[in-house]
Amino acid sequence: MGNKSVQILFTDDEFKGLQKKAKKKGLTVPLYIKGEILQNNEFGESYKKLIEKVDQLSSGTRFTIKLLFGTEWTMSKGVKLTLGKTFFSRVSDGTITNVEAEGKDSSNVMWYKKI
């Protein structure tokens, strides 16, 4: 089972609209489109849970994504990696404003702090 790529061309206005919608959900445009098309995809559901779990944390709480999920950390490796990359980039670019990245530990795991 291989991965397939699809190319879609948008006008500047269409793409700006997609960027706005994606940013509102804290996603990249490709991940936003995939989530809209596939609806209940594994990444989309996991990302939604991640944001909900972060929102429930008290200010000042330090966490890793894996710690937040606990026993629910059972999704595929690809989804786990995409969750980590997407969350980090959304924190770094200021889309997610209630979290700051603290850096990686000796095990190369990224730690965050709820603001």
Beta strands, then each sheet from edge to edge (+ up, - down):
strand 1: 62-63
strand 2: 99-104
strand 3: 110-114
sheet 1: 1+ 3- 2+
end
